[in-house]
Amino acid sequence: MKKLLLCLGAMLALPGLGGADPGGFEGKVVVEWVDDPFISTMRLVEDFGFRQAQGKLWRASRGQVIEGKGMPPLFRDLVGQPFEGGFRKSAVLYDSAVHAMVEPWEQAQRMFFEASMVEGVSATDAKVMYLILAAQGTRWEVTGSRCYGSCHGREVPLEWRPVVNETRVSELMNWVRAVDPDLREIDMRAQSAIRAVGPHIFPQSRCNEFSGSTRIRKSCD
């Protein structure tokens, strides 16, 4: 019996099983409004963070300005404003990560998914939001990557968003709700909605053109 209890305890400690720690938020989101006639902008009054299940801490520091620009246009169209839903804390941290561009963008998207689940978003809705980020979320090259000092100056950040087929994204949202895939499946399927991957470091169709960080598709259909 003692050996059986030890085995059960070891199983519960494994990732993905009953005793797994989902991670948690550290601190509270306390903000003050910044006067801006064009953009709803907030400044963090206190440090705030989210610690993922594996221990990695994502921090939004006191004094940082939060504008909500981290969320792509399609997210706002299909889900809503980032600071008006039940994932405000997660949106603050994702916006902070996009602004800083220190951690890889793929990891920032995973963090948002995990944080939204901890915040109380259902697994299905969290996966739908993750799908939109996987398709049209902001990408960037971190400092020291191959584009720093070669095709771009060392001080100039490289940031972009893919051009997507919005109809295909809507189809994939229905697929997520029907099938409940894992995140790796979502990553792979999201590629089918991308019409232009990114800036000039990637091969582009002659009908797709990027201007700075505006990510606008110029159609020649």
Number of C-alpha atoms within 10 A of each C-alpha: 6 6 8 9 10 10 11 10 13 11 15 13 13 12 13 11 10 11 13 14 15 16 18 18 19 14 12 13 18 13 17 12 12 14 10 9 7 6 11 12 17 20 17 20 16 15 16 20 21 24 18 20 16 11 12 11 16 20 19 23 16 15 14 17 21 23 19 21 17 22 21 17 15 17 20 11 9 14 14 13 15 22 14 9 12 13 20 17 23 24 24 25 25 29 22 23 23 23 16 13 19 13 15 14 21 15 11 23 23 17 24 26 26 24 29 24 21 20 16 11 17 12 15 17 17 18 24 26 18 24 26 27 27 25 28 27 22 23 23 19 18 18 17 9 12 11 17 17 13 9 11 12 11 14 9 11 16 21 18 21 22 24 20 21 15 16 10 15 24 15 11 20 21 13 15 20 14 10 9 15 13 10 15 9 12 22 16 12 19 22 17 14 22 19 18 22 21 21 20 10 9 9 10 15 10 9 12 18 19 19 10 11 12 11 20 14 16 11 9 7 4
